[in-house]
Amino acid sequence: MDDIIRWLCDFAFDHQIAVTLNSLSFGQNVPSCMYGRSIIVNLNWENRDELPFIFAHEIGHVLNEDEGTFYYSTATAHSKIEAAANERAINLLLDYCKSEDLLPRNYIEFMELYGIPRQMEEKVKKCFICADDQIYSVY
């Protein structure tokens, strides 16, 4: 897990995103937060296996230029914003796998490795198949 967290930190730095990995100021029920181009990731999160996806998801918000809070947005707008950040996160984790030559055998293994929630299975499947096709089309 340390390798993916380090890679995500490097990616964030390369894209002018400030990152704080923190295990002191959070409880176990807040995974992360984002404000502007700054991300704080809670290392005390109750399921550490989810940290790569949570971190990549927050990077997705920054890259998508989302606002830090969504209190005044509609549920529809909020869900579209979250879906876009989720897709960015999935593709970012796939980029990591490709760059390190670590593409798992299937999308289920990929989801388990990086803590991607089960409700995103269809989106992950589509992204994984596209990534897999791109890798093999090079040969």
DSSP file (Angstrom, degrees, kcal/mol; ACC not computed):
  #  RESIDUE AA STRUCTURE BP1 BP2  ACC     N-H-->O    O-->H-N    N-H-->O    O-->H-N    TCO  KAPPA ALPHA  PHI   PSI    X-CA   Y-CA   Z-CA
    1    1 A M     >        0   0    0      0, 0.0     4,-2.0     0, 0.0     5,-0.2   0.000 360.0 360.0 360.0 -33.2    0.0    0.0    0.0
    2    2 A D  H  >  +     0   0    0      1,-0.2     4,-2.6     2,-0.2     5,-0.2   0.862 360.0  57.6 -59.2 -35.5    2.9    2.4    0.7
    3    3 A D  H  > S+     0   0    0      1,-0.2     4,-2.4     2,-0.2    -1,-0.2   0.920 108.0  44.4 -63.8 -44.2    3.9    2.3   -3.0
    4    4 A I  H  > S+     0   0    0      2,-0.2     4,-2.6    -3,-0.2    -1,-0.2   0.894 113.7  50.5 -68.9 -38.5    0.5    3.5   -4.3
    5    5 A I  H  X S+     0   0    0     -4,-2.0     4,-2.3     2,-0.2    -2,-0.2   0.921 112.1  47.7 -64.4 -42.5    0.3    6.2   -1.6
    6    6 A R  H  X S+     0   0    0     -4,-2.6     4,-2.5    -5,-0.2    -2,-0.2   0.917 111.9  50.1 -62.6 -43.3    3.8    7.4   -2.5
    7    7 A W  H  X S+     0   0    0     -4,-2.4     4,-2.7     1,-0.2    -2,-0.2   0.910 111.0  48.9 -62.5 -42.7    2.9    7.4   -6.2
    8    8 A L  H  X S+     0   0    0     -4,-2.6     4,-2.8     2,-0.2    -1,-0.2   0.883 110.0  51.9 -65.2 -38.2   -0.3    9.4   -5.6
    9    9 A C  H  X S+     0   0    0     -4,-2.3     4,-2.6     2,-0.2    -2,-0.2   0.933 111.8  46.7 -61.5 -45.0    1.7   11.9   -3.5
   10   10 A D  H  X S+     0   0    0     -4,-2.5     4,-2.5     2,-0.2    -2,-0.2   0.912 112.2  50.3 -62.8 -42.9    4.1   12.3   -6.4
   11   11 A F  H  X S+     0   0    0     -4,-2.7     4,-1.0     2,-0.2    -2,-0.2   0.935 111.4  48.5 -60.3 -46.7    1.3   12.7   -8.8
   12   12 A A  H ><>S+     0   0    0     -4,-2.8     5,-2.6     1,-0.2     3,-0.8   0.931 111.2  50.0 -59.9 -46.5   -0.4   15.3   -6.7
   13   13 A F  H ><5S+     0   0    0     -4,-2.6     3,-1.7     1,-0.3    -1,-0.2   0.918 107.8  53.3 -58.4 -44.7    2.9   17.2   -6.3
   14   14 A D  H 3<5S+     0   0    0     -4,-2.5    -1,-0.3     1,-0.3    -2,-0.2   0.721 111.7  47.0 -63.3 -21.0    3.5   17.1  -10.1
   15   15 A H  T <<5S-     0   0    0     -4,-1.0    -1,-0.3    -3,-0.8    -2,-0.2   0.058 119.6-107.5-110.2  22.9    0.0   18.7  -10.5
   16   16 A Q  T < 5S+     0   0    0     -3,-1.7     2,-0.5     1,-0.2    -3,-0.2   0.869  70.5 145.2  54.7  43.6    0.4   21.4   -7.9
   17   17 A I      < -     0   0    0     -5,-2.6     2,-0.3    -8,-0.1    21,-0.2  -0.960  44.8-137.3-112.3 122.3   -1.9   19.7   -5.3
   18   18 A A  E     -a   38   0A   0     19,-2.8    21,-2.6    -2,-0.5     2,-0.4  -0.601  23.1-164.8 -78.4 136.8   -0.9   20.1   -1.7
   19   19 A V  E     -a   39   0A   0     -2,-0.3     2,-0.5    19,-0.2    21,-0.2  -0.980  14.9-173.3-128.1 135.0   -1.3   16.8    0.3
   20   20 A T  E     -a   40   0A   0     19,-2.3    21,-2.9    -2,-0.4     2,-0.7  -0.990   9.0-160.9-123.6 121.9   -1.4   16.2    4.0
   21   21 A L  E     +a   41   0A   0     -2,-0.5     2,-0.4    19,-0.2    21,-0.2  -0.915  26.9 177.9 -99.0 115.7   -1.5   12.6    5.3
   22   22 A N  E     +a   42   0A   0     19,-2.8    21,-2.8    -2,-0.7    22,-0.6  -0.959  34.4 168.8-132.2 133.7   -2.8   12.9    8.8
   23   23 A S  S    S+     0   0    0     -2,-0.4    -1,-0.1    19,-0.2    19,-0.1   0.238  77.7  60.1-120.7  11.6   -3.6   10.5   11.6
   24   24 A L  S    S+     0   0    0      1,-0.1    18,-0.0     3,-0.0    -2,-0.0   0.831  96.9  46.7-106.3 -42.7   -4.0   13.0   14.4
   25   25 A S  S    S+     0   0    0      2,-0.0     2,-0.3     0, 0.0    17,-0.1   0.456 102.4  67.7 -90.3   0.9   -6.8   15.5   13.6
   26   26 A F        -     0   0    0      1,-0.1     2,-0.1     5,-0.0    17,-0.0  -0.780  66.0-140.1-115.1 159.0   -9.4   13.0   12.5
   27   27 A G        -     0   0    0     -2,-0.3     3,-0.4    15,-0.0    17,-0.2  -0.196  46.0 -90.1 -90.6-162.8  -11.5   10.3   14.0
   28   28 A Q  S    S+     0   0    0      1,-0.2    18,-1.2    -2,-0.1    19,-0.2   0.462 116.2  66.4 -91.3  -0.8  -12.2    7.1   12.2
   29   29 A N  S    S+     0   0    0     16,-0.1    -1,-0.2     1,-0.1    16,-0.1   0.391  85.8  70.0-105.8   5.1  -15.4    8.4   10.5
   30   30 A V        -     0   0    0     -3,-0.4    14,-0.2     1,-0.1    -1,-0.1  -0.952  57.5-173.5-121.6 110.2  -14.0   11.1    8.2
   31   31 A P        -     0   0    0      0, 0.0    11,-2.4     0, 0.0     2,-0.3   0.876  58.8 -40.1 -74.0 -37.1  -12.0    9.6    5.3
   32   32 A S  E     -B   41   0A   0      9,-0.2     2,-0.3    11,-0.0     9,-0.2  -0.978  47.6-144.1-173.0 171.4  -10.6   12.8    3.7
   33   33 A C  E     -B   40   0A   0      7,-2.1     7,-2.5    -2,-0.3     2,-0.4  -0.982   6.5-154.0-151.8 162.5  -11.4   16.4    2.8
   34   34 A M  E     +B   39   0A   0     34,-0.4     2,-0.4    -2,-0.3     5,-0.2  -1.000  11.4 175.3-140.5 136.7  -10.5   18.8    0.0
   35   35 A Y  E >   -B   38   0A   0      3,-2.4     3,-1.6    -2,-0.4     2,-0.3  -0.931  66.6 -45.1-143.2 118.4  -10.3   22.6   -0.2
   36   36 A G  T 3  S-     0   0    0     -2,-0.4    30,-0.1     1,-0.2    29,-0.1  -0.456 124.9 -21.0  62.2-123.5   -9.0   24.3   -3.3
   37   37 A R  T 3  S+     0   0    0     -2,-0.3   -19,-2.8    -3,-0.1     2,-0.4  -0.084 118.9  98.6-108.3  32.5   -5.9   22.5   -4.4
   38   38 A S  E <   -aB  18  35A   0     -3,-1.6    -3,-2.4   -21,-0.2     2,-0.4  -0.961  49.8-169.6-123.4 139.4   -5.3   20.9   -1.0
   39   39 A I  E     -aB  19  34A   0    -21,-2.6   -19,-2.3    -2,-0.4     2,-0.5  -0.979   7.3-164.1-127.1 137.6   -6.2   17.4    0.2
   40   40 A I  E     -aB  20  33A   0     -7,-2.5    -7,-2.1    -2,-0.4     2,-0.5  -0.993  10.5-162.5-118.9 125.7   -6.1   16.0    3.7
   41   41 A V  E     -aB  21  32A   0    -21,-2.9   -19,-2.8    -2,-0.5     2,-0.8  -0.933  16.2-134.0-111.3 127.8   -6.2   12.2    3.9
   42   42 A N  E >   -a   22   0A   0    -11,-2.4     3,-1.4    -2,-0.5   -19,-0.2  -0.697  15.2-170.7 -82.4 107.0   -7.1   10.6    7.2
   43   43 A L  T 3  S+     0   0    0    -21,-2.8   -20,-0.2    -2,-0.8    -1,-0.2   0.574  84.2  66.5 -75.1  -7.9   -4.7    7.7    7.9
   44   44 A N  T 3  S+     0   0    0    -22,-0.6    -1,-0.3   -17,-0.2   -21,-0.1   0.332  70.6 142.0 -89.3   6.0   -6.9    6.7   10.8
   45   45 A W    <   -     0   0    0     -3,-1.4     3,-0.2   -14,-0.2   -16,-0.1  -0.198  61.8-121.4 -52.5 138.5   -9.7    5.7    8.4
   46   46 A E  S    S+     0   0    0    -18,-1.2     2,-0.6     1,-0.2    -1,-0.1   0.758 104.0  43.6 -60.0 -29.4  -11.4    2.6    9.7
   47   47 A N    >   -     0   0    0    -19,-0.2     3,-2.1     1,-0.1     4,-0.3  -0.838  66.6-174.7-119.0  94.3  -10.7    0.6    6.5
   48   48 A R  G >  S+     0   0    0     -2,-0.6     3,-1.5     1,-0.3    -1,-0.1   0.753  79.3  71.0 -60.8 -25.2   -7.1    1.2    5.4
   49   49 A D  G 3  S+     0   0    0      1,-0.3     4,-0.3     2,-0.1    -1,-0.3   0.755  94.3  56.8 -62.9 -22.3   -7.6   -0.8    2.3
   50   50 A E  G <> S+     0   0    0     -3,-2.1     4,-2.6     1,-0.2    -1,-0.3   0.566  79.9  93.0 -84.5  -9.3   -9.8    2.0    1.0
   51   51 A L  H <> S+     0   0    0     -3,-1.5     4,-2.8    -4,-0.3     5,-0.3   0.866  80.1  54.2 -58.1 -41.4   -7.2    4.7    1.3
   52   52 A P  H  > S+     0   0    0      0, 0.0     4,-2.5     0, 0.0    -1,-0.2   0.941 113.7  42.2 -59.2 -44.1   -5.8    4.5   -2.2
   53   53 A F  H  > S+     0   0    0     61,-1.0     4,-2.8    -4,-0.3    -2,-0.2   0.925 114.6  50.6 -67.6 -42.8   -9.3    5.0   -3.7
   54   54 A I  H  X S+     0   0    0     -4,-2.6     4,-2.1     2,-0.2    -1,-0.2   0.936 113.4  45.8 -58.8 -47.3  -10.1    7.7   -1.2
   55   55 A F  H  X S+     0   0    0     -4,-2.8     4,-2.1     1,-0.2    -2,-0.2   0.937 114.6  46.8 -61.6 -49.2   -6.9    9.6   -2.0
   56   56 A A  H  X S+     0   0    0     -4,-2.5     4,-2.2    -5,-0.3    -1,-0.2   0.867 109.6  55.8 -62.9 -36.2   -7.3    9.2   -5.8
   57   57 A H  H  X S+     0   0    0     -4,-2.8     4,-1.8     2,-0.2    -1,-0.2   0.916 107.8  47.7 -61.8 -44.8  -11.0   10.3   -5.5
   58   58 A E  H  X S+     0   0    0     -4,-2.1     4,-1.9     2,-0.2    -2,-0.2   0.891 109.8  52.2 -66.1 -38.8   -9.9   13.6   -3.8
   59   59 A I  H  X S+     0   0    0     -4,-2.1     4,-2.9     1,-0.2     5,-0.2   0.907 106.0  56.7 -60.1 -40.1   -7.3   14.1   -6.4
   60   60 A G  H  X S+     0   0    0     -4,-2.2     4,-2.2     1,-0.2    -2,-0.2   0.901 104.0  51.8 -57.1 -43.3  -10.1   13.6   -8.9
   61   61 A H  H  <>S+     0   0    0     -4,-1.8     5,-2.6     2,-0.2     4,-0.3   0.924 111.6  46.7 -59.6 -44.5  -12.1   16.5   -7.3
   62   62 A V  H ><5S+     0   0    0     -4,-1.9     3,-1.5     1,-0.2    -2,-0.2   0.944 112.9  48.1 -64.5 -47.1   -9.1   18.8   -7.6
   63   63 A L  H 3<5S+     0   0    0     -4,-2.9    -1,-0.2     1,-0.3    -2,-0.2   0.837 111.9  50.3 -63.0 -32.1   -8.4   17.9  -11.2
   64   64 A N  T 3<5S-     0   0    0     -4,-2.2    -1,-0.3    -5,-0.2    -2,-0.2   0.479 112.1-124.9 -82.4  -2.4  -12.1   18.4  -12.0
   65   65 A E  T < 5 +     0   0    0     -3,-1.5    -3,-0.2    -4,-0.3    -2,-0.1   0.867  49.0 169.0  59.5  40.5  -11.9   21.8  -10.3
   66   66 A D      < -     0   0    0     -5,-2.6    -1,-0.2    -6,-0.1   -30,-0.2  -0.432  38.5-103.6 -76.9 156.3  -14.8   20.9   -8.0
   67   67 A E        -     0   0    0     -2,-0.1    -1,-0.1     1,-0.1   -33,-0.0  -0.403  28.3-116.5 -74.1 158.7  -15.6   23.1   -5.0
   68   68 A G  S    S+     0   0    0     -2,-0.1   -34,-0.4     1,-0.1     2,-0.3   0.805  96.1  29.9 -69.7 -30.9  -14.5   21.9   -1.5
   69   69 A T        -     0   0    0    -36,-0.1     3,-0.2     1,-0.0    -2,-0.1  -0.944  56.5-161.9-130.9 154.3  -18.1   21.6   -0.2
   70   70 A F    >   +     0   0    0     -2,-0.3     3,-1.3     1,-0.1     8,-0.1  -0.029  47.5 127.1-122.5  29.0  -21.3   20.9   -1.9
   71   71 A Y  T 3  S+     0   0    0      1,-0.3    -1,-0.1     0, 0.0     0, 0.0   0.812  80.8  40.1 -59.3 -31.5  -23.8   22.1    0.8
   72   72 A Y  T 3  S+     0   0    0     -3,-0.2    -1,-0.3     2,-0.1     2,-0.2   0.362  94.5 100.4-102.9   5.1  -25.7   24.3   -1.7
   73   73 A S  S <  S-     0   0    0     -3,-1.3     2,-0.1     1,-0.1    -3,-0.1  -0.552  76.5-107.0 -89.2 157.1  -25.7   21.9   -4.7
   74   74 A T     >  -     0   0    0     -2,-0.2     4,-2.9     1,-0.1     5,-0.2  -0.347  30.1-110.3 -74.4 162.3  -28.6   19.8   -5.7
   75   75 A A  H  > S+     0   0    0      1,-0.2     4,-2.6     2,-0.2     5,-0.2   0.883 120.0  51.7 -60.7 -37.9  -28.6   16.1   -5.2
   76   76 A T  H  > S+     0   0    0      2,-0.2     4,-2.1     1,-0.2    -1,-0.2   0.939 111.9  44.5 -64.9 -47.3  -28.3   15.6   -8.9
   77   77 A A  H  > S+     0   0    0      1,-0.2     4,-2.4     2,-0.2    -2,-0.2   0.915 113.7  51.9 -62.9 -41.8  -25.4   17.9   -9.3
   78   78 A H  H  X S+     0   0    0     -4,-2.9     4,-2.6     1,-0.2    -2,-0.2   0.921 109.7  48.2 -60.6 -45.4  -23.7   16.4   -6.2
   79   79 A S  H  X S+     0   0    0     -4,-2.6     4,-2.5     1,-0.2    -1,-0.2   0.865 111.4  50.4 -67.2 -34.4  -24.0   12.9   -7.6
   80   80 A K  H  X S+     0   0    0     -4,-2.1     4,-2.2     2,-0.2    -1,-0.2   0.901 111.0  49.3 -67.1 -39.9  -22.6   13.9  -11.0
   81   81 A I  H  X S+     0   0    0     -4,-2.4     4,-2.1     2,-0.2    -2,-0.2   0.928 113.9  45.4 -63.6 -45.4  -19.7   15.6   -9.3
   82   82 A E  H  X S+     0   0    0     -4,-2.6     4,-2.6     2,-0.2    -2,-0.2   0.900 111.6  52.1 -65.7 -41.1  -19.0   12.5   -7.2
   83   83 A A  H  X S+     0   0    0     -4,-2.5     4,-2.4     1,-0.2    -1,-0.2   0.901 109.9  49.2 -62.3 -40.7  -19.4   10.2  -10.2
   84   84 A A  H  X S+     0   0    0     -4,-2.2     4,-2.2     2,-0.2    -1,-0.2   0.899 111.9  48.2 -66.3 -40.3  -16.9   12.3  -12.1
   85   85 A A  H  X S+     0   0    0     -4,-2.1     4,-2.4     2,-0.2    -2,-0.2   0.883 110.9  52.1 -66.7 -37.7  -14.4   12.2   -9.2
   86   86 A N  H  X S+     0   0    0     -4,-2.6     4,-2.6     2,-0.2    -2,-0.2   0.928 109.9  47.9 -62.4 -45.2  -14.9    8.4   -8.9
   87   87 A E  H  X S+     0   0    0     -4,-2.4     4,-2.4     1,-0.2     5,-0.2   0.913 111.5  50.3 -64.1 -41.5  -14.2    7.9  -12.6
   88   88 A R  H  X S+     0   0    0     -4,-2.2     4,-2.5     1,-0.2    -1,-0.2   0.922 110.9  50.5 -58.8 -43.7  -11.0   10.1  -12.3
   89   89 A A  H  X S+     0   0    0     -4,-2.4     4,-2.5     2,-0.2    -2,-0.2   0.923 109.7  49.3 -62.1 -45.7   -9.9    8.0   -9.3
   90   90 A I  H  X S+     0   0    0     -4,-2.6     4,-2.1     1,-0.2    -1,-0.2   0.936 114.0  45.5 -59.3 -47.5  -10.4    4.7  -11.1
   91   91 A N  H  X S+     0   0    0     -4,-2.4     4,-2.2     1,-0.2    -1,-0.2   0.852 110.9  53.5 -67.2 -34.0   -8.5    5.9  -14.1
   92   92 A L  H  X S+     0   0    0     -4,-2.5     4,-2.0     2,-0.2    -1,-0.2   0.916 109.7  47.6 -65.5 -42.8   -5.7    7.4  -11.9
   93   93 A L  H  X S+     0   0    0     -4,-2.5     4,-2.2     2,-0.2    -2,-0.2   0.864 111.0  51.6 -66.4 -35.5   -5.3    4.0  -10.2
   94   94 A L  H  X S+     0   0    0     -4,-2.1     4,-2.6     2,-0.2    -2,-0.2   0.886 106.5  54.4 -65.9 -38.1   -5.2    2.3  -13.5
   95   95 A D  H  X S+     0   0    0     -4,-2.2     4,-2.8     2,-0.2    -2,-0.2   0.908 107.5  50.8 -60.2 -41.5   -2.5    4.7  -14.6
   96   96 A Y  H  X S+     0   0    0     -4,-2.0     4,-2.0     2,-0.2    -2,-0.2   0.948 110.1  49.2 -59.1 -48.9   -0.5    3.7  -11.6
   97   97 A C  H  <>S+     0   0    0     -4,-2.2     5,-3.3     1,-0.2     6,-0.4   0.911 113.6  46.2 -58.1 -43.9   -1.0    0.0  -12.5
   98   98 A K  H ><5S+     0   0    0     -4,-2.6     3,-0.9     3,-0.2    -1,-0.2   0.916 111.8  50.6 -66.1 -42.8    0.2    0.6  -16.0
   99   99 A S  H 3<5S+     0   0    0     -4,-2.8    -1,-0.2     1,-0.3    -2,-0.2   0.816 118.6  38.2 -67.2 -28.9    3.2    2.7  -15.0
  100  100 A E  T 3<5S-     0   0    0     -4,-2.0    -1,-0.3    -5,-0.2    -2,-0.2   0.348 109.6-120.2-101.3   4.7    4.3    0.1  -12.6
  101  101 A D  T < 5S+     0   0    0     -3,-0.9    -3,-0.2    -4,-0.4    -4,-0.1   0.928  75.9 126.2  54.3  49.4    3.4   -2.9  -14.8
  102  102 A L      < +     0   0    0     -5,-3.3    -4,-0.2    -6,-0.2    -5,-0.1   0.030  23.1 155.6-124.1  25.1    1.0   -4.2  -12.1
  103  103 A L        -     0   0    0     -6,-0.4    -9,-0.0    -5,-0.1     7,-0.0  -0.381  42.2-126.8 -62.4 120.7   -2.3   -4.5  -13.9
  104  104 A P        -     0   0    0      0, 0.0    -1,-0.1     0, 0.0     3,-0.0  -0.114  21.2-106.2 -62.4 165.7   -4.3   -7.1  -12.0
  105  105 A R  S    S+     0   0    0      1,-0.1     2,-0.3     2,-0.0    -2,-0.1   0.815  95.5   1.8 -64.4 -32.1   -5.8  -10.2  -13.7
  106  106 A N  S  > S-     0   0    0      1,-0.1     4,-1.9     0, 0.0     5,-0.1  -0.949  76.8-100.6-152.7 169.4   -9.4   -8.8  -13.6
  107  107 A Y  H  > S+     0   0    0     -2,-0.3     4,-2.4     1,-0.2     5,-0.1   0.782 116.4  58.5 -69.1 -27.0  -11.4   -5.8  -12.4
  108  108 A I  H  > S+     0   0    0      2,-0.2     4,-2.3     1,-0.2    -1,-0.2   0.937 107.7  46.4 -66.6 -45.6  -12.6   -7.5   -9.2
  109  109 A E  H  > S+     0   0    0      1,-0.2     4,-2.6     2,-0.2    -2,-0.2   0.904 111.4  53.2 -60.9 -41.2   -9.0   -8.0   -8.1
  110  110 A F  H  X S+     0   0    0     -4,-1.9     4,-1.7     1,-0.2    -2,-0.2   0.923 109.0  48.9 -58.5 -46.4   -8.3   -4.4   -9.0
  111  111 A M  H  X>S+     0   0    0     -4,-2.4     5,-2.2     1,-0.2     4,-0.5   0.908 113.0  47.0 -61.7 -42.6  -11.2   -3.2   -6.9
  112  112 A E  H ><5S+     0   0    0     -4,-2.3     3,-0.6     1,-0.2    -1,-0.2   0.892 109.6  53.6 -67.8 -40.0  -10.1   -5.3   -3.9
  113  113 A L  H 3<5S+     0   0    0     -4,-2.6    -1,-0.2     1,-0.2    -2,-0.2   0.858 119.1  32.6 -62.3 -36.5   -6.5   -4.1   -4.2
  114  114 A Y  H 3<5S-     0   0    0     -4,-1.7   -61,-1.0    -5,-0.2    -1,-0.2   0.213 109.1-111.4-113.9  14.6   -7.3   -0.4   -4.1
  115  115 A G  T <<5 +     0   0    0     -3,-0.6    -3,-0.2    -4,-0.5    -4,-0.1   0.833  51.7 169.1  66.4  35.7  -10.4   -0.4   -1.9
  116  116 A I      < -     0   0    0     -5,-2.2    -1,-0.2    -6,-0.2    -2,-0.1  -0.705  39.2-110.9 -84.6 126.7  -12.9    0.6   -4.6
  117  117 A P    >   -     0   0    0      0, 0.0     3,-1.9     0, 0.0    -1,-0.1  -0.212  19.1-122.3 -59.7 144.9  -16.5    0.2   -3.3
  118  118 A R  G >  S+     0   0    0      1,-0.3     3,-2.1     2,-0.2     4,-0.2   0.786 106.0  70.5 -57.8 -32.2  -18.6   -2.6   -4.8
  119  119 A Q  G 3  S+     0   0    0      1,-0.3    -1,-0.3     2,-0.1     3,-0.3   0.630  94.1  58.2 -65.9  -9.2  -21.3   -0.2   -6.0
  120  120 A M  G <> S+     0   0    0     -3,-1.9     4,-2.8     1,-0.2    -1,-0.3   0.244  71.0 114.3 -98.9  12.6  -18.9    1.0   -8.6
  121  121 A E  H <> S+     0   0    0     -3,-2.1     4,-2.8     1,-0.2    -1,-0.2   0.878  74.6  48.1 -54.3 -46.5  -18.4   -2.4  -10.1
  122  122 A E  H  > S+     0   0    0     -3,-0.3     4,-2.1     2,-0.2    -1,-0.2   0.911 113.9  46.7 -64.1 -42.1  -19.9   -1.5  -13.5
  123  123 A K  H  > S+     0   0    0      2,-0.2     4,-2.4     1,-0.2     5,-0.2   0.919 114.0  48.2 -64.8 -43.4  -17.9    1.7  -13.9
  124  124 A V  H  X S+     0   0    0     -4,-2.8     4,-3.2     1,-0.2     5,-0.2   0.918 108.9  54.2 -62.7 -43.1  -14.7   -0.1  -12.8
  125  125 A K  H  X S+     0   0    0     -4,-2.8     4,-2.5    -5,-0.3    -1,-0.2   0.927 110.7  45.6 -57.2 -47.3  -15.4   -2.9  -15.3
  126  126 A K  H  X S+     0   0    0     -4,-2.1     4,-2.2     2,-0.2    -1,-0.2   0.932 116.2  44.8 -62.9 -47.1  -15.8   -0.4  -18.2
  127  127 A C  H  X S+     0   0    0     -4,-2.4     4,-2.4     1,-0.2    -2,-0.2   0.902 113.7  50.6 -64.0 -40.8  -12.6    1.5  -17.2
  128  128 A F  H  X S+     0   0    0     -4,-3.2     4,-2.8    -5,-0.2    -2,-0.2   0.914 110.0  49.0 -64.8 -44.1  -10.7   -1.7  -16.7
  129  129 A I  H  X S+     0   0    0     -4,-2.5     4,-2.5    -5,-0.2    -1,-0.2   0.913 112.0  49.2 -63.2 -42.7  -11.6   -3.2  -20.0
  130  130 A C  H  X S+     0   0    0     -4,-2.2     4,-2.1     2,-0.2    -2,-0.2   0.922 113.5  46.5 -61.1 -44.3  -10.7    0.1  -21.8
  131  131 A A  H  X S+     0   0    0     -4,-2.4     4,-2.1     2,-0.2    -2,-0.2   0.912 112.3  50.3 -64.8 -42.3   -7.3    0.1  -20.0
  132  132 A D  H  X S+     0   0    0     -4,-2.8     4,-2.3     1,-0.2    -2,-0.2   0.905 110.0  50.3 -62.7 -43.1   -6.7   -3.6  -20.8
  133  133 A D  H  X S+     0   0    0     -4,-2.5     4,-1.8     1,-0.2    -1,-0.2   0.893 109.7  51.1 -62.1 -40.8   -7.5   -3.0  -24.5
  134  134 A Q  H  X S+     0   0    0     -4,-2.1     4,-0.6     2,-0.2    -1,-0.2   0.890 110.2  49.3 -65.2 -39.3   -5.1   -0.1  -24.6
  135  135 A I  H >< S+     0   0    0     -4,-2.1     3,-0.8     1,-0.2     4,-0.4   0.946 115.6  41.5 -65.4 -47.7   -2.3   -2.1  -23.0
  136  136 A Y  H >< S+     0   0    0     -4,-2.3     3,-0.5     1,-0.2    -1,-0.2   0.713 104.2  65.6 -77.2 -19.4   -2.7   -5.1  -25.4
  137  137 A S  H 3< S+     0   0    0     -4,-1.8    -1,-0.2     1,-0.2    -2,-0.2   0.689  93.0  64.3 -73.6 -15.9   -3.2   -2.9  -28.5
  138  138 A V  T <<        0   0    0     -3,-0.8    -1,-0.2    -4,-0.6    -2,-0.2   0.810 360.0 360.0 -73.6 -29.9    0.4   -1.7  -28.1
  139  139 A Y    <         0   0    0     -3,-0.5    -1,-0.2    -4,-0.4    -2,-0.2   0.455 360.0 360.0 -81.6 360.0    1.8   -5.2  -28.7
